Amino acid sequence: MIGITEITTAAERLAGHVVRTPTVPSPGLSALLGVPVEAKLELLQRTGSFKARGAAAKLLSLTEAERAAGVVAVSGGNHGIAVAVMAAALEVKATVVMPRSAPARSVEIARETGATVRVTDDMGGAFALAERLGEEGLTVVHPFDDPVVVAGQGTVGLELAEDAGDVTDVLVSIGGGGLIAGVAAALRARRPGVRVWGVETEGAEAMSRALAAGGPVTVPVSSLVTTLTAPSVSRLTYEHVAALVTEVLVVPDREAVRGSLEFADRAKVWTEPAAGCLLPAARRVVERVGDGARLGLVVCGGNASTADMAAWAGRFGLR
């Protein structure tokens, strides 16, 4: 299990390399949900998502020989951008493997940094290719199955614990589970009374299926929220969620897109659906907990284009 020592060490290592993002009360979201809401604006992070933390933590831990050989990362979008950008900043050669479903803008950004981008038919193929490249000598910067990466993501929870008011419940999106594992570990150490809730979208249910099965399983992925579509979680992230998270809630893609539109209307921030899914889940948490709830939302990323959002809204008949 990742502890507060590993997370505080990661915070010290990351100082000067990533942004200490703000945690702010949101009057608009508070009015929408009927309870006080504070938002951890990780979409203001370098590369537009929390992923810069774990990527930088891993890159900064490499030996000189590993730096010289280069790294490889698998991504549905945000992790690849983060590894590409942070590797360029630290002068490490990077290869990013993405499935064809990854947003075109994410592929473009990774290429613009100078990273080598390899595109596969699906996410399973992307992980298989990265594994082969790792066997050839590249260091794999795994998006969630790495204690160093999870500790880096845990710095989100460390800052939230220090900056948020008297929150009772924190909601965190789940893809492979690196973010929620790190955040839950930090909050358990610094705010042990706070409940942590995970959120997935339908067709990207790797963690909820793992919890039902008693361990990681491979699941089919079909959600349009590609940044959450891990084919399975890891034993590392599963064990953290099983021990530290109250429940994992699953919401439809349509509600995740609607949540992004509500974030724009009510909170005045532009989120991707991987963060938009927090709002329909938050309504369910308030129903469970009652009017005494005080919510903290980890707004994990904002890497959706206006064209993407318009297309998704049109697909679901949303305005």
Order of alpha helices (4+ residues) and beta strands (2+ residues): alpha-beta-alpha-beta-alpha-alpha-beta-alpha-beta-alpha-beta-alpha-beta-alpha-beta-alpha-beta-alpha-alpha-beta-alpha-alpha-alpha-beta-alpha
